[in-house]
């Protein structure tokens, strides 16, 4: 294999790696930071649909719980992050619990959006 062909393959492989939609736990702090910087205020309002819902440091169940939300507590939703797990995917909202002030990620399965639009975390 010549150097030119190897370089093209390496560049394509690197581009595919960068464009991958899944997020690693190491990348989560950057996601949270960019979400906070991208939107100084919430784009949507909503509330928790269950009790003891974990607010996590990153978009996934493997991240540290920063606090919990209770059914009916209001949230200010800044944006969402879509995480792929194999053939299925899951949307995680970056939000602030209005009752406790805790900010982090919560699975969309536990949040009901009541007003406004939610954009993708940049």
C-alpha angles and dihedrals in degrees: 000000000000125000095250093055092045091051092052091050091048092050093049091048091050092049091051091050092051093048095051110125097214119094127216123218089249090060096051097088089055091050091051092046093049091046091053093046095044094057123029091187136031120273095201142022128223145138142238116267097201143034123259094019109171120235103208137203091235141017101280143059091255093068125096118273111240094186142315139263127217130217111282097014110136124243135196107220117208102177145316135251121206116216122192121215107182111298095346130063139201133211118223121195121217102217150148123239104228093205097054105018091233113148124201146093127315128179112253087233088077100043131076114202109217103176143005132024127286118218131197117275107251 
